């Protein structure tokens, strides 16, 4: 998978990726590999002396890599003015400057201002600290009601997609001040399914989407059964090109003898490779079971619905994961 993504990046215009934690040894090791590969241009955020000292200590080659220190950046006033405008009076100049002194905000606004194509953070920042600046500055793309995530799971030549396993705790109707529903919970989950199917295609998966539940084709009631069922209908109406069925149990999604018995005639039941969970509990547990017991490598969370590729690392990540997530992030730009 990564050989294909690298070949794709080499064939296209050189992309620039921002690392928000330029001093971190894992980031520096991954940057050294990217420098050697020559298919992606890294920018490291941090104090230049500290970054260079840490690179030298680890024996990592970052020669020629741009290092930007928010404390000495000459374009800070322009950044502050841009952020004031984007926040629409919600933050003062002082508050914006304080936020931009941090790598997560500084790196995000580099992407917003077109000085970088994509961003990867979270080696030391929490998921919230990566997503919040993205929502405030880069914002969701036109028509998107939420940001979601998916994991690409790889085991040998087998690839599957799972969403949302990291961002949305649950799905509820959005209402206006008068109490009118503006976006239904089913529309939100349907959006996760559509975006995950799009992400799956980037990684060479021909998505067959299963909307998961503890019920298959009306066999159970209660819980999130109706949510998964209704979201399936929304996807079929708004994105009929996607092969999707639901609601269905996991065995019906992956085992043809079960899926075709419980969901006869379905193009997806028994053959699914893209799995949409009705809550974050189910999604997070599901991908970790696949990772730890199923032998899949998990790449993500890959954020979906933003105007630019911005992705989050696990704080427990290693340098190889940083390197591979950088490739994934760049491939999405």
PAZAPA-4460 file (N, C-alpha, C; in steps of 0.05 Angstrom, whole numbers, plus 32768, in hexadecimal, padded with zeros to 4 digits):
% residues 333
    n_x    n_y    n_z   ca_x   ca_y   ca_z    c_x    c_y    c_z   seq   type   mol
   8010   7FE8   8000   8000   8000   8000   8011   8019   8000     1      X     A
   8026   8019   8011   8036   8031   8014   8048   8036   7FFB     2      X     A
   8051   8020   7FEE   8060   8023   7FD6   8050   8031   7FC0     3      X     A
   8036   802A   7FBF   8024   8036   7FAB   8020   8054   7FB2     4      X     A
   801C   805A   7FCB   8018   8076   7FD4   8031   8087   7FCE     5      X     A
   8048   807B   7FD4   8061   808A   7FCF   8065   808F   7FB1     6      X     A
   805F   807B   7FA1   8061   807E   7F84   804E   8094   7F7A     7      X     A
   8036   8095   7F86   8023   80AA   7F7F   802E   80C5   7F87     8      X     A
   8039   80C8   7F9E   8044   80E1   7FA7   805C   80EA   7F96     9      X     A
   806C   80D7   7F8E   8084   80DE   7F7D   807B   80E7   7F61    10      X     A
   8064   80DD   7F58   805A   80E4   7F3D   804D   80FF   7F3C    11      X     A
   8046   810A   7F54   8037   8123   7F55   8049   813A   7F60    12      X     A
   803E   8152   7F61   804C   8169   7F6C   8054   8164   7F89    13      X     A
   806C   816C   7F90   8076   8168   7FAB   8064   8175   7FC0    14      X     A
   805A   8165   7FD3   8049   8170   7FE8   8059   8177   8001    15      X     A
   804F   8189   8010   805C   8192   8029   804B   818A   8041    16      X     A
   8058   817D   8055   8049   8175   806D   8056   8182   8085    17      X     A
   8044   818C   8097   804D   8199   80B0   804C   8184   80C6    18      X     A
   8061   8183   80D6   8062   8173   80EF   8061   8187   8106    19      X     A
   804C   8185   8116   8049   819A   812B   805C   8196   8143    20      X     A
   8069   817F   8145   807B   817A   815B   8097   8173   8151    21      X     A
   80A4   8187   8146   80BD   8183   8138   80D4   817A   8149    22      X     A
   80D2   817D   8163   80E7   8176   8175   80E7   8158   817C    23      X     A
   80D0   814B   8178   80CC   812F   8181   80DD   811C   8171    24      X     A
   80EA   8109   817E   80FD   80F7   8171   80EF   80E6   815C    25      X     A
   80D6   80DE   8161   80C7   80CD   814E   80C1   80DD   8134    26      X     A
   80BB   80F7   8138   80B6   8108   8121   80D0   810B   8111    27      X     A
   80E6   810F   811F   8100   8114   8112   8109   80FB   8103    28      X     A
   8105   80E4   810E   810C   80CB   8100   80FC   80C7   80E7    29      X     A
   80E2   80CD   80E9   80D0   80CB   80D1   80D8   80DF   80BC    30      X     A
   80DF   80F8   80C5   80E7   810D   80B3   8101   8105   80A4    31      X     A
   8113   80F8   80B3   812C   80EF   80A6   8126   80DB   8090    32      X     A
   8113   80C9   8094   810B   80B6   807F   80FE   80C4   8068    33      X     A
   80EE   80D9   806D   80E1   80E8   8057   80F6   80F7   8047    34      X     A
   810A   8102   8055   8120   8110   8047   812E   80FD   8034    35      X     A
   8133   80E5   803E   8140   80D1   802E   812F   80C8   8016    36      X     A
   8114   80C7   801B   8102   80BE   8005   80FF   80D3   7FF0    37      X     A
   80FF   80EC   7FF7   80FD   8102   7FE4   80E3   8106   7FD6    38      X     A
   80CD   80FB   7FE2   80B3   80FE   7FD5   80A0   8110   7FE5    39      X     A
   80A9   811B   7FFB   8098   812B   800C   80A9   813F   801B    40      X     A
   80A0   8158   801C   80B0   816D   8029   80A6   8173   8045    41      X     A
   80B5   816D   805A   80AC   8172   8075   80B2   818E   807E    42      X     A
   80A1   8199   8090   80A7   81B1   809F   80A4   81AA   80BC    43      X     A
   80B8   81B1   80CC   80B9   81AB   80E8   80B3   81C4   80F8    44      X     A
   80A0   81C3   810B   8099   81D9   811C   80A8   81D6   8136    45      X     A
   80B7   81EB   813E   80C5   81EA   8158   80DD   81FC   8158    46      X     A
   80EA   81FD   816F   8103   820D   8172   8119   81FF   8161    47      X     A
   8125   820E   814F   8138   8202   813C   8150   81F5   814B    48      X     A
   815A   8202   815F   8171   81F7   816E   8169   81DC   817B    49      X     A
   8152   81DC   8187   8149   81C3   8195   8144   81AD   8180    50      X     A
   8137   81B4   816A   8131   81A0   8155   814B   8194   814A    51      X     A
   815E   81A5   8144   8178   819C   8139   8188   818C   814D    52      X     A
   8187   8194   8166   8195   8185   817B   8189   8169   817E    53      X     A
   816F   8167   817E   8162   814D   8181   8167   813B   8169    54      X     A
   8168   8148   8152   816E   8138   8139   818A   812D   813A    55      X     A
   819D   813F   8142   81B9   8136   8144   81BC   8120   8159    56      X     A
   81AE   8123   816F   81AF   810F   8185   81A6   80F3   817B    57      X     A
   8191   80F3   816B   8187   80DA   8161   8194   80D1   8147    58      X     A
   81A5   80E1   813B   81B2   80DA   8122   81A0   80DC   810A    59      X     A
   818C   80EE   810B   8179   80F1   80F6   8180   8108   80E3    60      X     A
   817F   8102   80C9   8187   8115   80B5   816E   8127   80AE    61      X     A
   816F   8140   80B6   815A   8153   80AF   8165   816A   809F    62      X     A
   817C   8165   8092   8189   817A   8082   8176   8185   806C    63      X     A
   8173   819F   806B   8162   81AB   8057   8145   81AE   805F    64      X     A
   813D   81A2   8075   8121   81A3   807E   811C   81BE   808B    65      X     A
   8105   81CA   8084   80FD   81E4   808F   80F4   81E0   80AC    66      X     A
   80FF   81F0   80BE   80F7   81F0   80DA   80EC   820C   80E0    67      X     A
   80D4   820D   80EA   80C7   8227   80F0   80C2   8229   810E    68      X     A
   80CC   823E   811A   80C7   8243   8136   80B2   8259   8139    69      X     A
   809A   8253   8144   8085   8267   8146   808F   8280   8155    70      X     A
   80A2   827D   8168   80AB   8293   8178   80BA   82A8   8168    71      X     A
   80C6   82A0   8151   80D6   82B2   8141   80CC   82B5   8124    72      X     A
   80B4   82AB   811F   80AA   82AB   8103   80A3   82C7   80FB    73      X     A
   80AE   82D0   80E4   80AA   82EB   80DB   808E   82F1   80D2    74      X     A
   807F   82DD   80CA   8064   82E1   80C0   804F   82DE   80D5    75      X     A
   8056   82DF   80EE   8043   82DB   8104   802C   82EF   8103    76      X     A
   8031   8308   80FE   801C   831C   80FD   8007   8315   80E8    77      X     A
   8010   830C   80D1   7FFD   8304   80BC   7FEC   82EC   80C6    78      X     A
   7FF9   82DA   80D3   7FEB   82C2   80DE   7FD6   82CA   80F2    79      X     A
   7FDE   82DC   8104   7FCB   82E5   8119   7FB3   82F2   810C    80      X     A
   7FB7   8303   80F8   7FA1   8311   80EB   7F8F   82FD   80DD    81      X     A
   7F9B   82E9   80D0   7F8C   82D4   80C3   7F7B   82C4   80D7    82      X     A
   7F86   82BE   80EE   7F78   82AF   8102   7F61   82BF   810E    83      X     A
   7F66   82D9   8113   7F50   82EB   811D   7F38   82EA   810A    84      X     A
   7F3E   82EC   80F0   7F29   82EC   80DC   7F1A   82D1   80DC    85      X     A
   7F2A   82BB   80DE   7F1D   82A0   80DD   7F0C   829B   80F6    86      X     A
   7F15   82A6   810C   7F06   82A1   8125   7EEE   82B5   8129    87      X     A
   7EEC   82C8   8117   7ED5   82DA   8116   7ECF   82E7   8131    88      X     A
   7EE3   82F2   813D   7EDF   8301   8156   7EDE   82F0   816F    89      X     A
   7EE1   82D6   816C   7EE0   82C4   8184   7EFA   82C4   8194    90      X     A
   7F0F   82CE   8187   7F29   82CF   8195   7F36   82EA   818F    91      X     A
   7F43   82F5   81A4   7F51   830F   81A1   7F6C   830A   8193    92      X     A
   7F7A   8320   818C   7F94   831D   8180   7FA8   8310   8193    93      X     A
   7FA6   8316   81AC   7FB8   830A   81C0   7FB2   82EC   81C2    94      X     A
   7F99   82E5   81C2   7F92   82C8   81C4   7F9B   82B9   81AC    95      X     A
   7F98   82C5   8194   7FA1   82B8   817C   7FBF   82B5   817B    96      X     A
   7FCE   82C9   8184   7FEB   82C7   8184   7FF4   82B2   8198    97      X     A
   7FE6   82B0   81AF   7FED   829B   81C2   7FE8   827F   81B7    98      X     A
   7FD2   827C   81A9   7FCC   8262   819D   7FE0   825B   8188    99      X     A
   7FE8   826F   8177   7FFA   826A   8161   8017   8266   816A   100      X     A
   801C   826B   8183   8037   8264   818E   803B   8246   8192   101      X     A
   8024   8238   8190   8025   821B   8194   8026   820D   8179   102      X     A
   8034   81F7   8177   8038   81E9   815E   801E   81E0   8150   103      X     A
   800B   81D8   8160   7FF2   81CD   8154   7FE3   81E3   8145   104      X     A
   7FE0   81FB   8151   7FD3   8211   8143   7FE4   821D   812D   105      X     A
   7FFE   8220   8132   8010   822B   811E   8011   821A   8105   106      X     A
   8014   8200   8109   8015   81EE   80F2   7FFB   81EE   80E2   107      X     A
   7FE4   81EF   80F0   7FCA   81EF   80E3   7FC6   8207   80D2   108      X     A
   7FCE   821E   80DC   7FCA   8237   80CC   7FDD   8238   80B4   109      X     A
   7FF4   822B   80B6   8005   8228   809E   7FF6   821A   8088   110      X     A
   7FE7   8205   808F   7FD7   81F7   807B   7FC1   8209   8071   111      X     A
   7FB3   8217   8083   7F9D   8228   807B   7FA6   823E   8068   112      X     A
   7FBE   8249   806D   7FC9   825F   805C   7FD7   8255   8043   113      X     A
   7FD6   823B   803E   7FE1   8230   8026   7FFF   822D   8026   114      X     A
   800C   822F   803D   8029   822C   803F   8031   820F   8043   115      X     A
   801E   81FE   8046   8022   81E1   8048   8009   81D3   803E   116      X     A
   800D   81BA   8035   7FF6   81AB   802A   7FE7   819B   803F   117      X     A
   7FF5   8192   8054   7FE8   8181   8067   7FF7   8182   8081   118      X     A
   7FEC   8175   8096   7FF7   8176   80B1   7FF4   815C   80BF   119      X     A
   8008   8155   80CF   8007   813E   80E0   8011   8145   80FC   120      X     A
   8000   8140   810F   8006   8147   812B   7FFB   8132   813E   121      X     A
   8001   8136   8158   7FF6   8124   816C   800A   8112   8179   122      X     A
   8024   8114   8172   8038   8104   8180   8039   810B   819E   123      X     A
   8034   8125   81A4   8032   812D   81C0   8018   813B   81C5   124      X     A
   800B   8145   81B1   7FF1   8152   81B4   7FDA   813D   81B6   125      X     A
   7FC5   8144   81C4   7FAD   8132   81C4   7F9E   8135   81A9   126      X     A
   7F8C   8122   81A4   7F7C   8123   818C   7F6C   813E   818B   127      X     A
   7F61   8146   81A2   7F52   815F   81A4   7F64   8177   819C   128      X     A
   7F7D   8176   81A4   7F8F   818C   819E   7F98   818D   8181   129      X     A
   7F94   8177   8173   7F99   8177   8156   7F80   817E   8147   130      X     A
   7F69   8174   8150   7F50   8179   8141   7F45   8195   8146   131      X     A
   7F48   81A0   815E   7F3D   81BB   8164   7F47   81D0   8151   132      X     A
   7F62   81D3   814E   7F6C   81E7   813B   7F62   81E3   811F   133      X     A
   7F60   81CA   8117   7F57   81C3   80FC   7F3A   81CD   80F8   134      X     A
   7F29   81C9   810C   7F0D   81D1   810A   7F0B   81F0   8109   135      X     A
   7F1C   81FD   8119   7F1B   821A   811C   7F27   8228   8104   136      X     A
   7F3B   821D   80F8   7F4B   822B   80E3   7F47   8220   80C7   137      X     A
   7F4B   8206   80C4   7F47   81FA   80A9   7F2A   81F5   80A4   138      X     A
   7F1B   81ED   80B8   7EFE   81E9   80B8   7EF5   81D2   80A6   139      X     A
   7EDC   81CB   80A9   7ED1   81B5   8099   7ECC   81BD   807C   140      X     A
   7ECD   81AA   806A   7EC9   81B0   804E   7EAB   81B5   8049   141      X     A
   7EA5   81C2   8033   7E8A   81C9   802C   7E78   81B0   802C   142      X     A
   7E62   81B3   803A   7E4E   819D   803C   7E53   818A   8052   143      X     A
   7E6A   818C   8060   7E70   8179   8076   7E63   8183   8090   144      X     A
   7E57   8171   809F   7E4A   8178   80B8   7E5B   8171   80D0   145      X     A
   7E70   8161   80CB   7E81   8158   80E1   7E9C   814F   80D7   146      X     A
   7EAF   814D   80E9   7EC9   8140   80E3   7EC7   8123   80EE   147      X     A
   7ED0   8110   80DF   7ED0   80F5   80E8   7EEC   80E9   80E3   148      X     A
   7EEE   80CF   80E8   7F08   80C2   80E4   7F04   80A6   80DB   149      X     A
   7F19   809B   80CF   7F19   807E   80C9   7F35   8073   80CD   150      X     A
   7F37   805A   80D0   7F50   804C   80D1   7F52   803A   80B8   151      X     A
   7F69   803A   80AB   7F6E   8026   8096   7F7D   800F   80A4   152      X     A
   7F72   7FF7   80A2   7F7D   7FE0   80AF   7F89   7FCE   8099   153      X     A
   7FA2   7FC6   809E   7FB1   7FB7   8089   7FBC   7F9D   8095   154      X     A
   7FB8   7F87   8087   7FC3   7F6D   8090   7FCB   7F5F   8076   155      X     A
   7FE6   7F60   8071   7FEF   7F55   8058   7FE4   7F65   8040   156      X     A
   7FD7   7F57   802E   7FCB   7F65   8017   7FAE   7F6E   801D   157      X     A
   7FA4   7F67   8034   7F88   7F6D   803B   7F87   7F89   8047   158      X     A
   7F73   7F99   803E   7F6F   7FB4   8048   7F52   7FB8   804E   159      X     A
   7F4B   7FC4   8065   7F30   7FCB   806B   7F30   7FE7   8078   160      X     A
   7F18   7FF3   8078   7F16   800E   8085   7F01   800C   809B   161      X     A
   7F06   801B   80B1   7EF4   801C   80C7   7EEF   8039   80D0   162      X     A
   7ED6   8041   80D4   7ED0   805C   80DD   7EB6   805C   80ED   163      X     A
   7EB2   806F   80FE   7EC4   8082   8109   7ECE   8076   8124   164      X     A
   7EE7   8075   8128   7EF2   8067   813F   7F00   807A   8153   165      X     A
   7F00   8094   814D   7F10   80A6   815D   7F05   80C2   8163   166      X     A
   7EF1   80CB   8154   7EE8   80E7   8157   7ECC   80EA   8163   167      X     A
   7EB8   80DF   8156   7E9C   80E4   815E   7E93   80CF   8172   168      X     A
   7E8D   80D9   818A   7E85   80C7   81A0   7E6B   80B9   8199   169      X     A
   7E58   80C8   818E   7E3E   80BD   8186   7E32   80D1   8173   170      X     A
   7E19   80CB   816A   7E0C   80DB   8156   7DF0   80E3   8160   171      X     A
   7DEB   80FD   8161   7DD1   8107   8169   7DC8   811C   8155   172      X     A
   7DAE   8121   8154   7DA3   8135   8143   7DAE   8151   814B   173      X     A
   7DB4   8162   8137   7DBA   817E   813C   7DA1   818E   8139   174      X     A
   7D9C   81A0   814C   7D83   81B0   814C   7D8A   81CE   814D   175      X     A
   7D79   81DF   8141   7D7D   81FC   8143   7D70   8207   815C   176      X     A
   7D70   8221   815F   7D66   822E   8177   7D49   8229   817B   177      X     A
   7D3A   8224   8166   7D1D   821F   8168   7D17   8201   816C   178      X     A
   7D2C   81F1   816D   7D28   81D4   8172   7D24   81C4   8159   179      X     A
   7D28   81D0   8142   7D24   81C2   8128   7D3E   81B2   8122   180      X     A
   7D3A   819A   8119   7D52   8189   8112   7D5E   8193   80F8   181      X     A
   7D78   819A   80F9   7D86   81A4   80E2   7D97   818E   80D4   182      X     A
   7DA2   817C   80E4   7DB1   8165   80DA   7DAA   814D   80EC   183      X     A
   7DA0   8138   80E0   7D99   8120   80F0   7DB2   8110   80F7   184      X     A
   7DAF   8100   810C   7DC5   80EE   8114   7DCB   80DB   80FD   185      X     A
   7DB6   80D2   80EF   7DBB   80BF   80D8   7DCA   80CC   80C2   186      X     A
   7DC5   80E6   80BD   7DD4   80F4   80A8   7DF2   80F7   80B0   187      X     A
   7DF7   80FA   80CA   7E13   80FC   80D3   7E21   80E2   80CF   188      X     A
   7E15   80CC   80D8   7E22   80B2   80D4   7E25   80AB   80B7   189      X     A
   7E11   80B3   80A7   7E13   80AE   808A   7E2B   80BD   807E   190      X     A
   7E30   80D5   8089   7E47   80E5   807F   7E61   80D7   8086   191      X     A
   7E63   80CB   809E   7E7A   80BB   80A5   7E7F   80A4   8091   192      X     A
   7E69   8097   808A   7E6B   8080   8077   7E75   808A   805C   193      X     A
   7E6A   80A0   8052   7E72   80AA   8038   7E8F   80B2   8038   194      X     A
   7E97   80C1   804D   7EB3   80CA   804E   7EC7   80B3   8051   195      X     A
   7EBF   809F   8061   7ED0   8087   8064   7ED3   8078   804A   196      X     A
   7EBD   8076   803B   7EBF   8069   8021   7ED2   8078   800E   197      X     A
   7ED1   8092   800F   7EE4   80A2   7FFF   7F01   809E   8007   198      X     A
   7F05   809D   8022   7F20   8098   802C   7F2A   807D   8024   199      X     A
   7F18   8069   8026   7F20   804D   801F   7F2A   804C   8002   200      X     A
   7F1D   805B   7FF0   7F25   805A   7FD4   7F41   8065   7FD0   201      X     A
   7F49   8079   7FE0   7F64   8084   7FDE   7F79   806E   7FE2   202      X     A
   7F72   805A   7FF3   7F85   8045   7FFA   7F80   802B   7FEB   203      X     A
   7F72   802D   7FD4   7F6F   8017   7FC2   7F5A   8003   7FCB   204      X     A
   7F48   800B   7FDD   7F32   7FFA   7FE5   7F19   8002   7FD5   205      X     A
   7F0D   7FEE   7FC9   7EF3   7FF2   7FBB   7EDD   7FEF   7FD1   206      X     A
   7ED3   8005   7FDB   7EC3   8003   7FF4   7EA9   7FF4   7FF1   207      X     A
   7EA5   7FE0   8002   7E8B   7FD3   8007   7E85   7FD8   8024   208      X     A
   7E72   7FEA   8029   7E6E   7FF6   8043   7E58   7FE8   8053   209      X     A
   7E60   7FDF   806B   7E4D   7FD3   807D   7E47   7FE6   8094   210      X     A
   7E2E   7FED   8098   7E25   7FFD   80AF   7E20   7FEA   80C6   211      X     A
   7E33   7FE9   80D9   7E32   7FD4   80EE   7E1F   7FDA   8104   212      X     A
   7E15   7FC4   8110   7E03   7FC5   8127   7E03   7FA9   8134   213      X     A
   7DF2   7FA6   8148   7DED   7F8C   8154   7DD5   7F7E   8147   214      X     A
   7DCB   7F8B   8132   7DB3   7F81   8123   7DBB   7F7F   8106   215      X     A
   7DAE   7F6B   80F8   7DB2   7F69   80DB   7D97   7F6A   80CD   216      X     A
   7D94   7F7F   80BC   7D7D   7F81   80AB   7D63   7F7F   80BA   217      X     A
   7D62   7F8D   80D1   7D4A   7F8E   80E1   7D45   7F78   80F5   218      X     A
   7D5A   7F68   80FB   7D57   7F52   810D   7D55   7F5B   812A   219      X     A
   7D5F   7F73   8131   7D5E   7F7D   814C   7D53   7F99   814E   220      X     A
   7D4D   7FA1   8167   7D42   7FBC   816B   7D52   7FC9   8182   221      X     A
   7D4F   7FE4   8183   7D5B   7FF3   8199   7D78   7FFB   8194   222      X     A
   7D83   8008   81A7   7D9F   8011   81A5   7DA3   8023   818C   223      X     A
   7DB8   801D   817D   7DBE   802D   8165   7DB5   801F   814B   224      X     A
   7DA4   800C   814E   7D9B   7FFD   8136   7D8E   8010   8122   225      X     A
   7D7B   8021   812B   7D6D   8033   8119   7D81   8047   810D   226      X     A
   7D94   8050   811D   7DA8   8063   8113   7DB7   8058   80FB   227      X     A
   7DC1   803F   80FE   7DD0   8033   80E8   7DBF   802D   80D0   228      X     A
   7DA6   8025   80D5   7D93   801F   80C0   7D8D   8039   80B0   229      X     A
   7D86   804E   80BF   7D7E   8067   80B1   7D96   8074   80A3   230      X     A
   7DAE   8071   80AF   7DC6   807D   80A2   7DCB   806E   8087   231      X     A
   7DC6   8054   8086   7DC9   8045   806D   7DB7   8050   8057   232      X     A
   7D9E   8056   805F   7D8B   8061   804C   7D95   807C   8041   233      X     A
   7DA0   808D   8053   7DAA   80A7   804B   7DC0   80A4   8037   234      X     A
   7DD3   8092   803C   7DE9   808E   8029   7DDF   8085   800E   235      X     A
   7DCD   8072   800E   7DC2   8068   7FF5   7DB4   807E   7FE5   236      X     A
   7DA8   8091   7FF3   7D9A   80A7   7FE6   7DAD   80BC   7FDC   237      X     A
   7DC2   80C2   7FEC   7DD3   80D9   7FE5   7DED   80D1   7FD7   238      X     A
   7DF5   80B8   7FD9   7E0D   80AE   7FCB   7E08   8092   7FC0   239      X     A
   7DF6   8090   7FAD   7DEE   8076   7FA3   7E04   8066   7F96   240      X     A
   7E1A   8073   7F90   7E31   8065   7F84   7E40   8053   7F98   241      X     A
   7E3B   8057   7FB2   7E48   8047   7FC6   7E39   802D   7FCB   242      X     A
   7E48   8017   7FCC   7E3C   7FFD   7FD4   7E3B   7FFD   7FF2   243      X     A
   7E22   7FFD   7FFD   7E1E   7FFE   801A   7E05   7FEF   8021   244      X     A
   7E06   7FE2   8039   7DEE   7FD6   8044   7DF0   7FD7   8062   245      X     A
   7DD9   7FD5   806F   7DD8   7FD5   808C   7DBB   7FD8   8094   246      X     A
   7DB6   7FD6   80AE   7DCA   7FD0   80C1   7DD1   7FB2   80C1   247      X     A
   7DEA   7FAB   80C9   7DF2   7F8F   80CA   7E07   7F8A   80DF   248      X     A
   7E06   7F71   80E9   7E1A   7F68   80FD   7E34   7F62   80EE   249      X     A
   7E4A   7F61   80FE   7E64   7F5F   80F2   7E67   7F44   80E3   250      X     A
   7E5C   7F2F   80EE   7E5F   7F15   80E0   7E50   7F15   80C6   251      X     A
   7E39   7F23   80C5   7E2A   7F25   80AC   7E39   7F37   8098   252      X     A
   7E4A   7F49   80A2   7E59   7F5A   8090   7E70   7F4C   8083   253      X     A
   7E7C   7F38   8090   7E95   7F2D   8086   7E93   7F0F   807E   254      X     A
   7E7F   7F01   8087   7E7C   7EE5   8080   7E65   7EE1   806C   255      X     A
   7E6B   7ED9   8053   7E56   7ED7   803F   7E40   7EC3   8047   256      X     A
   7E47   7EAD   8055   7E32   7E9A   805C   7E1F   7EA5   8070   257      X     A
   7E28   7EB8   8080   7E16   7EC6   8094   7E08   7EDD   8087   258      X     A
   7E18   7EEE   8079   7E0D   7F06   806D   7DF7   7F01   8059   259      X     A
   7DFB   7EED   8047   7DE7   7EE8   8033   7DCF   7EDA   803E   260      X     A
   7DD2   7ECD   8054   7DBB   7EC0   8062   7DAA   7ED6   806F   261      X     A
   7DB7   7EE8   807E   7DA9   7EFD   808D   7DA1   7F15   807B   262      X     A
   7DB1   7F1A   8066   7DAC   7F31   8055   7DAD   7F28   8038   263      X     A
   7D9A   7F17   802F   7D9B   7F0B   8014   7D9B   7F20   7FFE   264      X     A
   7DAD   7F1C   7FEB   7DAE   7F2E   7FD4   7DBF   7F47   7FD8   265      X     A
   7DCA   7F4B   7FF0   7DDA   7F62   7FF5   7DF5   7F60   7FE7   266      X     A
   7DFF   7F76   7FDB   7E19   7F76   7FCF   7E2F   7F78   7FE4   267      X     A
   7E28   7F80   7FFC   7E3B   7F86   8011   7E3D   7F70   8025   268      X     A
   7E26   7F65   802E   7E25   7F51   8043   7E37   7F39   803D   269      X     A
   7E4B   7F35   804E   7E5E   7F1F   804A   7E77   7F27   803C   270      X     A
   7E77   7F3F   8030   7E8E   7F48   8020   7E98   7F64   8027   271      X     A
   7E8F   7F6E   803E   7E96   7F8A   8045   7EB4   7F8D   804B   272      X     A
   7EBE   7FA5   8044   7ED9   7FAC   804A   7EDC   7FC8   8057   273      X     A
   7EC5   7FD5   805A   7EC4   7FF0   8066   7EAD   7FEF   807B   274      X     A
   7EB5   7FF4   8094   7EA3   7FEF   80AA   7E9D   8009   80B9   275      X     A
   7E84   8010   80BC   7E7C   8028   80CA   7E6E   8021   80E4   276      X     A
   7E79   802B   80FA   7E70   8025   8115   7E5C   803B   811E   277      X     A
   7E48   8033   812E   7E34   8046   8137   7E3C   8058   814E   278      X     A
   7E51   8051   815C   7E5C   8061   8172   7E7A   805F   8173   279      X     A
   7E87   8071   8181   7EA4   8070   8183   7EAD   8058   8194   280      X     A
   7E9C   8050   81A8   7EA4   8039   81B8   7EA7   8020   81A7   281      X     A
   7E93   801C   8196   7E94   8004   8184   7EAC   8006   8171   282      X     A
   7EB0   801E   8165   7EC5   8022   8152   7EE0   801E   815D   283      X     A
   7EE5   802B   8174   7EFF   8029   8181   7F06   800D   818A   284      X     A
   7EF2   8000   8196   7EF6   7FE4   819E   7EFA   7FD2   8185   285      X     A
   7EEA   7FD7   8170   7EEC   7FC6   8158   7F07   7FC7   814B   286      X     A
   7F12   7FDF   8147   7F2B   7FE1   8138   7F42   7FD6   8149   287      X     A
   7F40   7FD9   8164   7F55   7FCF   8175   7F55   7FB0   8176   288      X     A
   7F3D   7FA4   8175   7F3B   7F87   8174   7F48   7F7D   815A   289      X     A
   7F41   7F8B   8144   7F4D   7F83   812A   7F6C   7F86   812B   290      X     A
   7F75   7F9A   8138   7F92   7F9F   813A   7FA0   7F8B   814B   291      X     A
   7F95   7F86   8163   7FA4   7F76   8177   7F9E   7F58   8174   292      X     A
   7F87   7F50   816C   7F81   7F34   8169   7F80   7F2B   814C   293      X     A
   7F7A   7F3E   813A   7F78   7F37   811D   7F91   7F3A   810E   294      X     A
   7FA5   7F46   811A   7FBF   7F4A   810D   7FC0   7F60   80F8   295      X     A
   7FAC   7F72   80F9   7FAC   7F89   80E6   7FBE   7F9F   80F1   296      X     A
   7FCC   7FAD   80DF   7FD9   7FC6   80E5   7FC4   7FDC   80E2   297      X     A
   7FC3   7FEF   80F5   7FAF   8004   80F5   7FBD   801E   80EE   298      X     A
   7FB3   802C   80D9   7FBD   8046   80D1   7FA7   805A   80D4   299      X     A
   7FAC   806E   80E6   7F98   8082   80EB   7F9B   808D   8108   300      X     A
   7F88   809C   8111   7F6F   80A3   8103   7F74   80B7   80EC   301      X     A
   7F68   80B1   80D5   7F69   80C3   80BE   7F50   80D5   80C0   302      X     A
   7F54   80EF   80C3   7F3E   8102   80C6   7F31   8107   80AB   303      X     A
   7F16   8109   80AD   7F06   810D   8095   7EF3   8125   8098   304      X     A
   7EEE   8133   8083   7EDB   8149   8083   7EE7   8164   8085   305      X     A
   7F02   8166   8087   7F10   8180   8089   7F17   818A   806D   306      X     A
   7F1D   81A4   806C   7F25   81B0   8052   7F41   81AA   804A   307      X     A
   7F50   819D   805B   7F6C   8195   8054   7F73   817D   8065   308      X     A
   7F86   816C   805C   7F8D   8155   806B   7F9D   815C   8085   309      X     A
   7F90   8156   809B   7F9D   815A   80B5   7F98   8141   80C5   310      X     A
   7FAD   8134   80CE   7FAA   811A   80DB   7FB7   811A   80F7   311      X     A
   7FAD   8107   8107   7FB5   8105   8123   7FC5   80EB   8128   312      X     A
   7FDA   80EE   8136   7FEA   80D7   813E   7FE2   80CE   815A   313      X     A
   7FE7   80B5   8160   7FE5   80AB   817C   7FFD   80B5   818B   314      X     A
   7FF9   80BD   81A4   8010   80C5   81B4   8023   80AE   81BA   315      X     A
   801A   8096   81B5   802B   807E   81B8   8037   8075   819E   316      X     A
   8036   8086   818A   8040   807D   816F   805E   807A   816F   317      X     A
   8067   806B   815B   8084   8069   8157   808B   8077   813C   318      X     A
   80A5   8079   8136   80AE   8088   811F   80A4   807C   8105   319      X     A
   80A1   8062   8103   8097   8055   80EB   807A   805D   80E6   320      X     A
   806A   805E   80FC   804E   8067   80F9   804D   8084   80F0   321      X     A
   805E   8095   80FB   805F   80B1   80F2   8065   80B3   80D4   322      X     A
   8079   80A4   80CB   8081   80A3   80AF   8069   809B   809D   323      X     A
   805C   8085   80A5   8046   807B   8095   802E   808D   8095   324      X     A
   8028   8099   80AC   8012   80AC   80AE   8017   80C5   809E   325      X     A
   8031   80CD   809C   8038   80E4   808B   8032   80DE   806E   326      X     A
   8038   80C6   8065   8032   80BE   804A   8014   80BE   8045   327      X     A
   8005   80B2   8058   7FE8   80B1   8056   7FDD   80CE   8054   328      X     A
   7FE6   80DF   8066   7FDC   80FA   8067   7FE1   8109   804C   329      X     A
   7FF9   8106   8042   8000   8113   8029   7FF0   8108   8012   330      X     A
   7FEB   80EF   8012   7FDB   80E2   7FFC   7FBF   80ED   7FFB   331      X     A
   7FB5   80F7   8011   7F9A   8102   8013   7F98   811E   8009   332      X     A
   7FAF   812B   8005   7FAF   8148   7FFD   7FAE   814B   7FDF   333      X     A
***
